[in-house]
Amino acid sequence: MKTRVHPFKGSYFSKNAGNLSDLVAPPYDVIDDSHREELYAKSSYNIVRISKSKEISGETVENQYTYAANLWKQWQEKGIIQTDDSECFYFYQQEFTLGKENFKRLGLVCAHDLTEWREGVFPHEKTLSAPKEDRYRLLSKTKTHFGQIFGIYEDKENGKIEKFLQKIFLDSEFLGEAIDPEGVQHLLKRVKKQEDINLIQELFKGVEVVIADGHHRYETALGYSKEQGLSGISNDKPKRVMMSLVSTSNSGLTIFPTHRLIKNLPSSFEFKRFLKKIESDYKISSLLNEADFRSKLEELWKKEEKVLGLYAGENRFYLLSLENNQNFSETIDVILLHQFLERELGIDGEQLAKEECVEYVKDLGHSFHKITKLVDLQDKYKLAFFVKAPTLEETLNISLSGQVMPQKSTFFYPKLFTGPISYIF
């Protein structure tokens, strides 16, 4: 068995750049225009100026990416970005609190071989074409991986790999620390000892990785790598991508749900008629208020019952049981929800992919009220569906069996930030 995990020469902000908390940013795909303005205001060196730079007025789309590439080069020339002179592994640890419990999620940052799907690297959800085109433009102009692919691996021997990495982590060299607005600590350390590097590579021989976050960037990097191969370039660097690998034995692997807001339904849509249509096929329970609705829904989810939450505005709360429903295949809740949307509302896979009729809302446990208010206050939203998050075990089983979930099925918290470390090839 060969290892797919390699050290690399990492690039990161120098002390000249300022406070790391002002320099890092969430992944590009969760940053809207107003958030980008906030990040721009933090520092003239915030990584968002590269990872999701502003469109240049009056210029072609391509200039946006050329500008980002030129700025990245300037930062290197000015000593804002420094690059290690030897190949290293890195640790990216996130410390965060959920409720009253504190977690530390340790990731090994490496250059991972780019393979076809299911040849050592497995997807768990579908991808869309638009994000891949965007990331391709940035990658081809900058020749840099800015965000880490978030990978998880089964640590089968009682967490053997995690225990070993934790031991090395304690003796590793500190490089930087950032605190994000949610209070999550992002800590970066470096592994330089060749003995430790060799041991890590040995441990990861034959280890398979499931992508938790970063499917679009992985496919983009793979496509770019193939192009470079066709061009006759022998350099190994384009054949690898930066990953942060987290063990399944780590208690900080938390998955939250992503709920669905339904919009752009036909003008003829009437909720009463819709409810009448589905009541013969589903066990439907009506709840009086939001508190009871949420409490009952979470109670049923804990019992692992197949149930969706439905809000139709005007304090109309419903629980839709899909238990033993012959209309659907026996599978996880989020897949059942998409089957329901297609069967009962005519929202097919193409419309879901283009987000024509659906908006997705990530939930850290405090989005119920936000979602119900959106339905109440904005005419474009007709319904909201609340769905249970897949478990880690379900996610792994589906991925490793060769299947994929719908897009936006999982929300691994916290997100890996862009900026702590980059990989120039």
N, C-alpha and C positions, 0 to 999 in steps of 0.2 A: 504493500500500500504506500502511495506517495502522499506527501503533505500538500495541501492547497493553500496553506497559510504561510506568509512570508513577512520578514521585517522590511521596512522601507525608510527612506530619508524623509521624515516628517517636516512640514513647514508650519510655523505658528507665529503668533504675534510676539514681537520683542517687547522689552520694557519701554522702548521709545513710543509705543503705540498708546500707552495709557492703561487704565483699569480694564481688565478682561471682561468684566460685567457689562461694560459699555460697548464692547467690540463684537460680542457673539449675537446670534439671532436664531429664532426657531427655523425649522425647515421652510424652504421657499413656498411650499404649497399651502401653508397655513397662515401666510402673511397677506393681509388685504392692504389696500392703499393707505388707509389711516394708520395702520400699524407700521407700515413702512416709513411713513413720515416720522413717527415716534422714534424709530430706530435710527433714521438719518440724523435726527436732532441729538442723539446721544453722543455721537462721535463722527468726525470726518473719516474715521477708519473702520466704522462698523461694517461687518462682512456683508450685510444686506446690499451694500453699494456694488458688490460683485455678484452675489448669489441671486438677487432680484432687483437689478438696477432700474432706475426710472426710465421710461420711454423718453427718447430725445425728440423734442418738438420739431416737426418739419423734416425729420430725418427718416430714413428707411428703418424697418424693424432690425435689419442686420447691424446697424450702427449701435444699437443698444448693447449688443454682445461685444462688438469691437471696443466700445468704450470701457466695458467691464474688464476686458482683457488688457487694455492699455493701463488702466488704473491698477490692476493686480501687478503688472510689471513695474510700475512706478513705486509701489509699496515695497517691492523686493529691493529695488535700487536704492531707496531711501533708508533701508534698514528697519522698516516697519514690520516686515515679515522676514524671519530668519529660517534657514533650512539646515537640518543636521547634516554633518559631513560623513556620518556612517549610518548604516541601516540598523534600525531599532524596532522593537515592538513598543507599543504605548498602552497605557491603561486610561480609560475614561470612566470614572465612577460618578454616579449621580446619587446624591443623598436627598431624600424627600420624606414628607410626612403625609399619611392618609389617616384621617380620624385622629386617634391617639397613638398610632403605631408609626415607628420610624423605620425606613428602609434604606439600604445601600445596594445599588445595582452596579455591579462591576462588569465592564466590557473590555475585552482584549481588542485593541485597535491594530489591524494588520492590513497587508496587501493580499487580497484573496484572489486566487485564480478565477478568471471568468470562464464559466462553462455553459453549455446549453442547459436549459431547464431540466431538472431531474437527473443531471449527471454530477451529483454532489451538492447542488444548490436547488432548492425547491421553492416555488411561489406558493402563496396561500390564497391570493385573491386576484381577480381580473385587473388588467391594466387598460388605460385609455391612450389614444394616439396623441392628443394635443400636448400633454405634459412631456412626452418623450421628444417631440419636436423641439420644444423649448429648451430642455436639458441638453439635447444634442448640439444646439447652436452654441450654448455656453461652453460645453465640454470641448468642442472642436476649436473654439477661439482661444480658450485659456490653457488647454492641455493640463487641467487640474481637476481633481476630485475634491470638492469643498465639503460636501456633506457625507457623513458615514452611512453606508448601508447598515441597517439594524438587523443582525442575524441572530438566530437562536439555535442552539444545538443540544441534543439529548446527552446528558452527562450520566451515562448508564451505571457506572460503578460507584454508586452512593456519592455522587458529586466529586469524584476523584479529580477531575480537571479543575473545577472551581476551587477546591481546597488548595491545590498546588498554586493556582494563580493568585489566590489570596495571600499566600505565603510570600510570593515574589513581590506582590504589590506593596507590602509593608516596607520592603527594602529598596523600592524603586525611587528614582530621582523626581522630585517635585518640579513641575514646569509651570503650572498656573491654576488659578481657581476663579470661578465666576459664580455669582448668585443671580438667578433670573427673577423676573417680577413675581413669580409664584412661590419664591423662596426655595427653589430647588438649587442645590449646590452642584456645580459641574467642576470636577477635579481631574486634572491631566497630569500623568506621570510617565516616565520613560524607562525602558529596559534596555541597557546598553551592554551588559555582560554577555559575551558570546556563549558562555556555558548555559545561561538561562534561555537565551534565544534558541539554542539547539534543543534544549529540553522541551520548550514550548512547541517547536515544530514536530518533535517526536510524538508528543501527546496528541496532537491534532491530526495525525496520519489517519486517513480514511473517515474522518468525522464529517457527517453530512449537516448542512445548514439549511434552515427554513428562514426565508425572508420575513421578518416581522414588519418592517417599514423600509421603503425605498425600491419597490418593484420597478417603477418607471426609470429610476436612475440606473438600476442594474441592467435593464434591457437596453438602455441608451449606451451604456459603457460596452456591453457585449457587441452591439451593432457597430460601434466605432472601432472596437478591437478588430472585428472582421475586416473592416475597410482597410485598416493599417496593414493587416496580413496580406491582403490582395495587392497592396502597394509595394510589397517586398521588404517592409521594415522588419528587422529581426529583433529589435529591442523588446524585452519582456514586459516593460512597464505598461504599455497600452493593453496588455493581455491580463491585467489585474485591476482590481477596484478596491477602494478603501472600505473596510468593514469594521464594525464593532460587534464582537461576538459575545453573547451572554448565555450562560448555562441555564438549562431548565431547572437546575437545583437552586437557583437564586430566588429568594422570596420576593425580590423586587420586580419580578415579571408580572405586571398587573395589566389587565385588559378591561377597558370600559366600553360601554355600548355607544353606538352611533345611531341616533333616531332619525326618522324620515318625516319631512314636511311635504305635503302633497300640494302641487300648484298646477295651474294651466289645465284644469279639467274642462270638459266641454261646458258651454253656457247652459246646456240643458240638464246638467247634473243637479239632482235633488237628493239631499241626504236621506230624507224619509223613505223615498223610493228605494235608494241603495240599501238601507237597513232592512227593508221589507224583503228585498231580493235575497239577501244573504242569511236571513234568520233561520231558514229551514236547513241550512248546511252547517251552521256553527252554533255552538253553545254561547249565547251572548248574555252578559250580565251588565246591568246599568248601575253606575255609582253616583252618589249625590254630590260629591265635591272632590277637589283635587287631592286633598290630604288622604282621604279614604282610597281613592283611585291608586295613588302611588303606593300606599302601604300594602294594599291587597295585591297589586301587581308584583311588588318585590317579594312578598310572601310566597306567591305562586312560583316565581322564578327560583327561589331558594329550594323549593320542592321539586325543581326541574320539570315542572309542567309546561307544555307547549302552549303558551298564551301570549297574545299581542295586546298592547294597550292602544286604544283608539280614542282620540279627542276630536270632536266635531264642532267646537265653538259653543258659545252660549251655555257653558256648564254642562255639556253633554259628554259624559265619560263612560266608556264601555270596555269590558274585557272580552276578547274573542278567543275562545278556546279552540285550538287546532288538534287537540288530542284525538287520536283514532279517526281523523278525518280522511276518508278514502280519496279525496281530491288531490292529496299531496303525498309526495314521497316522504318516508320517515328520515328526517335529517335535522340539522340544527335550525334554531329559530330564525336567523337572518335569511337563510335560504327559503324557509317557509314563508317569510314575509314577502320576498320577491315573487314567489309563486302565487301568493295571494293577490299581489298588486296586478300581476298579469291576468290572472283568471277573473278577478272581480272588478277591476278598474280599467283593464285593457292597456296597462302600462307595460310595454314589452321591453326586452333587453336592450334594444337600440335606444329607446327613449331614456332608459335608466342610465346608459353609458353616456349619453349626451346631457344628462341632468335636465331634460326638458320639462319633466313633470315632478321632479323630486329635488329637494335640497336636504343636505345631510348636516346634522347637528351633533357634535361630539359631546358626550355627557360625563362629567367628573362627579356626578351625584347632585348637581345643583342646576340642571337645565330644564327640569320639568316645567317650572313656572315660566321660564323664558319662552319655551315652546308654546305653551297654551296661550300666552299673551300675544304671540305672533299670529296665531290663528284668530284670536279675538279682534286684533287691531288692524290686521292687514288683509284686505279683500282677496289678494291673490292666493293666500293659503286657505284651502278648504278643509283639510284634514291633517292630523298628525298621528303617526304610528310610533309607538314605543316598543323597543325590542330588546331582549336580553342579549348581553355580550356573549360571544363564544368563549368557552373555557380554553385554557392553554392546551389541555389534552385534546379537545375537539379540533383546535387549530392545527396541531401537529398531525393528528390522525388524518385529517382531510388532505393536508399538504403532502404527506409522505405516501398516501395512497394514490397520488396522481390526480386528485381533484383540486378545484379551486372554489373559493367562496365568491359572492358578488363583490364588486368594488365597495370600499368603505365599510367592510364588515367588522374590522377590528380597530381599536384605538389603544395602542400600547402607550401607557403613561409612565414616566414623562417622555416627551419627545427627545431624541438626540439633537442637540443644537449644532448649528453650523458655525465654524469659526475657531473652536478650540484647537483643531489640527486639520491640515489639508495635505493632499498628496499630489505633488507636481510630477508629471511624467513627460 
